[in-house]
Amino acid sequence: MTKALISVSGLDATGIIARVATRLSELNINILDISQTILGGYFTMMMVVDLDGANRSFEEIDQALQPVRDELKMAIHIQRMDIFDAMHRI
């Protein structure tokens, strides 16, 4: 399974989770785990996703998230989970 970590952050607004989840569904990306919180009006969300169903390259997936970034005016970052894990090994 090819996993990635997606982080979303910015000013809180209605429908953030729905909009991001809808786009991931359109890309055939499954959300495996999700955590979100709102602190002082700022929304943050972390998701672990399975990329195996998406018939696109990692770069194409990142590009496909750009309209959501623009629409929500939020930072949305995607990182390969194997690289994330390697960076945080002690």
Buried (B, 14 or more C-beta within 10 A) or exposed (E): EEBBBBBBBBEEEEEBBEBBBEBBEEBEBBBEEBEEEEEEEEBBBBBBBBBEEBEBEBEEBBEBBEEBBEEBEBEBEBBBBEEEEEEEEE
